């Protein structure tokens, strides 16, 4: 490891190993810090310069769309946090030579007609973006936790009457038949509007194994908006208890999601597998292929980014009080 200090406000730390994919690279500027996961042939300076070239004039705007569509990465994710008053951004990329790690599902072209039962919420599913924060208030709406619901609405810039029709519709569709209809569209229908409506209804069924399996499956959906909604529902339900689940039927999905496909969901996938008590042997058999992203996350500087990786590795390794160094030694042995 070495440090190269640059004049003024920039500090570049390069962590060198036989494969830089295993380490996080840090780039620090006056108003914040950037950390990178997955850089191999690219240097942090090259990445920063390229992002600047594609950003609006006078702005530095790292986003997955630029990294994938303009810069040619196979997949990417950008997460921003506020850390002690400074902006912290972690940029995760999959370079082209690792493209086989990125496997999204193919588009289902078998389109069913829009489900008549779902027509009352079409205005929501056709423009879901303004409601993404508010959707996470749904479990609190069911508990009559008005203060928490109002907090979500305030963050969203919405009023209660903006979301009440949506929440009422979801809460009224909680029967077995509603679930069967939702799963029919999620499994066999290529109509995105039906899929999105059905995805919202899954919030009524968090105790069903199939709910979590279809959520995990949809993290690889080819449609970006569908993946965004999946993540909202996933993260909302993940805050509560999760049933124990036999994941053997989803081992291919787990393999690709833990190997870099849809890096936006990486922490949530680890948390779900841990909370649902995934079979440890199933994960151990994958470790030789999926360990590099875990080691990369384990080596980031910002603690919240690696917190879930630490919990997951403690669960899988049975080193329940394992330090970061002990966990890294354990996983490197595979």
N, C-alpha and C positions, 0 to 999 in steps of 0.2 A: 504494500500500500504506500502511496506517496501523495504529497500535497504540493500543488503548484500555486503560489500566490500571485495574483494579478494586481496591478496598481488600482487605487481608488476603491470602488464599491463592489467589485466583482471578486468572488472567491470560487475557485473551481476545485473540486475534490474528485479525483478519479481513483476508484478502487479497482486495482488490476489483479486479475487472476487468469488462469488458462482459459476461462470462459467468462467474459464480462456479463453474460446473461444472468449470472448468479448474484450480481451485486447491484446496488442502487447507486446511481451517479447523482451528485448534488451540485446545483448551480444557484448561487446566492447573489441577489441584487438588493439595492437599497430598500425597496418597498416589499420585499418578500423573498421566498425561497422556492426553488423548483427541484424536485427529485424525480429521477427517471428509473423505470424498471424495464428491462428488456433490450437495452442498447448493446449491440454487438459490433457491427461494422460502423455504425454511426457514433460520432462523439457528441457530447452535450452541446459544444459550441456549434457544430453543424446543424443540430436539430433546432437550437434556439434561432440561429440565423435564418433557417428555412421557414420556421413558423412566423418570424417577423416579416419575411417577404410576402407571405400569404395573408397577413393580418391587415385590417383597415389602417390607413395612414395614422401614425401617431399612437397606435395601440398595439399591445402584444396580446394576442388572443389564441391561446392554445386550445384546440378542440379536436375531438375524434374525427370529425368530418374532414378537416384539413389534413390531418395525419394520414388518413386512409385514401381520400379521393384526390388529394393534391400531391402528397409526398410518397405515396405508394406503399405504405405499411399494410400488412395483411389484416391487422386489427389494431385497435387502440382504444384507450379510455383516459379521460382526464377528470381528476377529482380535485376540488379546491376546498380549503378549510381556513378558518381564522385561528391562528396560533399565537397567543400572547400579543394580540394587536397587529400581527403581521399576517399577510396572506401566504398560505402554504399550498402549493399545487403539486400533485404527483401525476406524472404522465407515464402511462404504461403502454408499451408498444410490442407488437410481434413483427419482427423483420421478415422480409420475403423468404429468406432461407429456412425459416421455421413455419412456412405457410401451411404445412400439413397439420399443424396444431389447431388451425382455425377451420372448424367444420360447422357451418350453419345448415339448417334443414333446407330442403328444396321446397319451392312454393307449391302448395296444394291448389291445383287448377280445377278441382271439382267444387263448383260454387252452388250452394243451396240458396234458395230465395230467402230474403230477409225474414227472419222469424217474426210473425205478426205480434207475438207476445212481447217482443223487444222494441216495437215501434215507439213507445212513449219515451225511451231514453236515447233515441237516435241523435238528437241534438247534442247530447253529451259525448257519445262515442265518436261523432264526426268532428268534434273539436275538444279533445280530451285535455289538451295542454293546460288551459287555465285552471283546471280542476285537480291537477295532480297532487297538490299539497292537501287540498280539502278531502280527497278520497281517503287519505290516511286517518281522517277523523271518524270514519264509519264505525269502528268498534266502540268508540266513546259515545257516539250517537245511540247505539244500542243500550249502553249502560246509563243513559241520561246524564252523562258527565258534561253538562252544558258549558262549564268554564273551559274545559279542554277543547271541546268542539269550537267554541268561539275563538280560542287562540289560534287554531288551525285556519279558521276562516279569515281572521285578521291578517295572518301571514300571507294568505292567498289573495287578499284584497277583495274578498267576496262577502256577501250578506247571507244570512241564514236562508232566506227564500231562494237564493241561487242554487242551493244544493239539496234543500228539503225534498223536492220531487224525486231526485235521484236516490237519496237515502231511503225514502219511503218505498220506492219501487224495489230496491234491492232487498229490503227487510221483508217485503211481502212475498218474495219468491224464494222460500226456504224449505219447500217440500221435497220429497224424494223425486217426484216427477220433474220439478224444476231442476234438480241436480242432474237427472238423466238427460233432460233436454240440453242443458249446458254442456255436459260431457260429449253429447253427440256432435255438437257444433265444434267443440275444441279438438275432437279426435278426427272427425271425418269431413269437416266443412272448410273450404278455402275462402269463404266470404268473411273478410276482416271485420266488418261491422257486427256480424253474428258472433265472431270470436271475441271481440272486445266486450260485447254485452255479456256473453257467457262468463268471461274472465271476471267481470265485476261481481257476478252472482256467486263465484267461488268463495267470496268473503264470508258467506253463510255456512261454509262447510270445512272448517279448518281441522276437524278431527278425523277426516277421511283420508286414508293413505293416497287414494287416487288424486285428490286435490293437489297434494304436494308433488306427486310424480308428473302431473300435467304441467304444473308451474315450472318445474325443473326443465321439462321438455321444451317449454315455450321460451326459455332463456336462449334457445338456439333458433327461434323463429326468424325467417328471412326479413320480416317487416320491422323497421326500427321503432315505429310507434307502438307496435304490438309488444315488442320487448320492453319498452318503457312502461307500458301499463302493467305488464307481467311483473316488473320489478316493484312497482308501487303496491300491488296486491301482495306480492311475496313479502316485502319488507313490513307491511302492515300486519300480516298474520304472524310473522316470525317473532313479533314482540311478545306473544303469548306462548303458552305451552304447545309443544309439537308432539304428536304420537310417535312411538317407536315404529320404524318403517324398515321393511326388507327391501333393500335397494338393488338386489342382483339384476332385476329386469332392466334397470336403468344404468348399468355399468358403463355403456358406451357414452351416454350423455354426461355422466360424471367425469369420465376420462377427458373428454374434450373441454368441458367447462373448467376443469382444474389444470388444463394445459394451455390456457390462453384464449379460448373462444369466449367472447363477450366478457372482457375483463371488468366491465362495470359491475358484474354480479359476483365477482370472485369471493368477497367476504361473506355475502349472503349464502352462497353455496356451502362454504365451509361451516358456517353457523348452523345451517339446516342439517347437514350430515352429522355434526356433533350432537345437536339437540335431539335428533331422531335416533341416536345411537346406531349409526351405520356400523356394519360388520367390519371389524378392524382388519381381518384377513383380506377382505375385498380391497381395501385401500392399500394395504401393504403390497399386494400383487401389482398395483399400479405404480408404486412409488418410484421405481427406476425411471419411468417415463415422465412422471408429473412432479418430481421433486424440485426441479430448477426454479419454477415460479414461486414455490414455497420458500426456498432459500433466498430468492430475490426479495420477497416481502419481509422475510425475517431480518434482512440487512438494511432496511430503510431506517432513517434517523427518527422520523416522526412516529411516536408510540402508537397513536390510534390506528395507523395503517397496518401495523403488524400484530395488533392485539388479538384479532381473531385467528391468525395463523398460529400464534403461540398456544391459544386455547385448544385448537384443533390438534396440533402436534402433541400436546400433553395428553390428550384423549387417546390418540392413535398409538403413541409410544408407551403409554402407561407410566410415563415419568410425570406424575401429577403435579410435582413442584419443580419440574425441570426448568433450569435457566435457559436463556436464549442460546448460550454457548453449548450447553448439553444437548439441547434439541437439535441444533445445527449439526453437531457431531453425530447424533443418532441418525438423522435423515441422510447425511452424506454417505453413511455406511451402506446404503442401498444402491 
